Amino acid sequence: MAKPTTRATFQDYCLRALGHPVIEVNLDEDQMSDRIDEAIQYYQEYHGDAIVRNLLKHQVTQGNINAGFITIDDSNFLSINNVFNVNNQATQGIFSVDYQLHLNDIFDLNAAHGGIVNYELTKQYMSLVDRNINGVFEMIEWSRHKNRVNFHSTTLKDVGVGNYIVFDGYTTIDPDSFTDVYNDMFLKKYCTALFKRQWGLNLIKFEGVTMPGGVTLNGRQIYDDAIADIEKLEEQMQLNYEMPPLDFIG
């Protein structure tokens, strides 16, 4: 099958790219499984097509407030850009400043009353007041290896039990759910190169051994060729596919 759509067909594609079944590729099933995992992990870490922006909501519990952190259940969650308290304005209803401002949006957007410039300045001022009074949710500590968000302020307590917090961030695309990932050109080439490197490593110990018929095994050459392929592909990843790093200002 030229277009792999499952892990099994993806593995078969990589083997055929190395010459199987015409050539015997000396790889164990566990070794191939490990190399596929390694290729997918590298792809998800760096390739721009492997991540999507997503929103994840969480209902606050008393346990979250006592612990001061929230556990992220989604193992594909990669990074957090922002955190929102979606209940802040909703609980105030018609008495919130935001609600009253939107009632007069059309009137305020009239050029005679300041237009869009005055409206934008008013929204920025309201945001500043809200940050000073209610605190900022950006005061968090997040590590996907810990798989939880720590809050270094009283904002989590202020949200209250039963209310919701929304995390704005990036998640990786699961190839088993979205099988078109297995047909990604870069992923196919990279995994094939990893197979080739493993194949070469397996044969290095037999280097120089002459087989029946006069054939001499050369695992070192296979290994060196694979290393060159991997380095070239990883350079292409950095130049063509990798997402630009976020700027840290402060």
N, C-alpha and C positions, 0 to 999 in steps of 0.2 A: 504494500500500500504506500503510494508516494506521499500521501498527506496523513501523517500520524495524528490520531485523535485521542489516544489513550497512552498510558505509561508503557504498556506492552508493545504497542506498535511503534512508539517513539524509540524504545530500546532496539527493536528490529531494524528500524531505519538507520540508526547509528552503526549497527553491526554491518549492514549492507554497504554503508559508505566506506567501511574499512576492507571490504572485499568478501565478506561472508555471503553465501556459503562456498564460493569458489576457493577462498582461502580460509583456513582454520584460524579463527581469532581466539587466542588462548586467554579467556576471561571467565571468571567465576560469576555465578548469578549474584552473589552478595556484593562482589566488587562492582558490577555494573549498576546495581541498585544504589550503592554509595556514590558512584560518580554521577548518576542522574540527580540525586539529592543535592550534590555539590554544585552541579550546573544550574539547577533551578534556584538554589540559594543565591548564587552569584548573580543570576539574571534578575531576581527580585530585589537584590541589594542596590543595583546600579542602573538597570535599564529603565528608561522613561516610560516604556509601554507596559511595564510590569506593576505600576502603582496607579491608583486612582484616588482622587479626593473624596472623602466620605464623612458622614456625620454619625456619631454614635451617642445614643442617649442612655442615661443611667438614673434610676430612681434612688434617691438618697435614703439610707437606712440609719438607724441609731448606731449600728455597728460602725458604719462609715464615719460618723461624727466622732465617736469615741476613739477610733483608730487614727483619724486624721488623714485617711487615704481611701481611694477607690480602686478596686481591682478591675482591670480591663479584661473582660472575658474573651474578647475577640483576639485570637492569637495572630491574626494577619494584620493587626493594627501596627503601623510602622512608626508614625510620628504624630505629634499633636501641635497644631498651629495656634489654637485658641480654645478657650473654655467659656461657655455661656450659661448664665442662669436664666432659663426661659420663663421662669415664674415671676421675675422681678416686676415687670410692668403689668403682667396679666392680673396679679393679685390686687393691684391698685385700681383697676377698672377705669371708670370715667373720671376718677379723681387724679389720675396720673397727669403729669405735665405733657408727656408724649401724646396722650389721647387728646388733650385740649389743643395741642399744637396742630395735630392732623385735622382737627375740625376746621381749622382756618388755613389749611394748606393752600387752597386755590386763591384765597384772598391775599395771603402773604406773598404768593408767587407773582402777584401783579407788580409790574415794574414801578408803579407809583408808591409801593410799600416796601421797596428794597429788592424785589425780585429774587432770583435764585441765590445771589450772593448773600443777602441778608438771611435767607433760609438756611444756607449751609453754615454760616457763622453761628446761628442760633443752635443748630444741631450739635456743632462742635462744643459750644459752651455747655449744653445740657450733658453731653458725654463727659466733659471734665468734672462737672458737679457730681454726676453719678459715680465716677471713679473715686472722688474724694470722700463721698459719703458712704458708699456701699463697698468700697475696696475694689481691688483688681484681681481678676481670676488668673492673670498671667503669673502670679506668684506661686508657681507650682514646680514640682520636681517630677520628671518623667523619664523612665528608662524602660524600653520594651523588653529587656532581659529580666527586669524585676516584675514587669507586667502590671504595674500599678502607678497611680498618680498620687503624689503626696502634696497636701495643701499646707503652705507655710503661713497661714493667716486664719482669721476667724470666719472667712467667707463660707466655708462648708457648713458651719454651724448656723450661719444666717440663712442658708437656703431652706433648712428645715426638713424633718423627716417626711417622706412621701412626695416631695417635690423633685423636679428633674434638673439635671445638669446635662448639657450637650457638649460633646467633644468634637471639635473640627480638626480633622487630620487626614493622613494618608494611609491607605491599606494596600497590601499586596494582593495581586490577583491569583486566586487558587487555580492551578491548571487542571485539577480534577473536576472543578465546577465549570470552568470556562476552557474547554478542551482545545480551542484554537491556539492557546499558548504553546502547545506541543509542536505546532507547525511554524513557530517563529524561526526565521532564517538564522538569526544569530544563535539562538539556543541550540538548534540542531548542529551547527558547526562547532560550537563550544563543547557540547557534550561529546561529539565525535572525537574531538581533540583530547578530551579527558580519557575516553576509552583507549585511544591510541597510546597515551602516556602510560596508562596502567598496563596495557599489553606489552609495551617495551620494558617496563619494570619487571614484569613476570618472566621475560625472556633473557634479561641481562645475565643472569647466573649461568645460562647456557651459551654465552657468547663464544663463538669460535668452534662450537661442537659441530662436527660433520654428520649429517643425517644420511640414511641409505639413499643412494642415487647421487651422492656428491653435493647435496644441498647443505649450505652452511648457515646456521642461525645467526642473525645479527640484531639482537635486541637493543643494543646501544644506538644503532642508527634509527630504529623506530622511535625510541625514547627521545633522542635529540630532535628529530623531525617534529614530534608532538610538542615539545617545549617551545620550539620556534612558532608553531601554529598558535599555541595558547598565548604567547606574548603578543603576537600580531593581533589576535582577536581582542585581547584586553586593552590594547592600545586603541583599537577601533571603538571599543566601548567608551573610553574616556573622551574621544574626539567627536563621536557621532551620536551616541545614544544616552550617555549619562545625564541625569538631571543636574542643572547648575546648583551648587551649594547655596544655602540661605546665608545672607549677610547678618552678622551679629554686630550691633551698634551699641556702644556703651563705654 
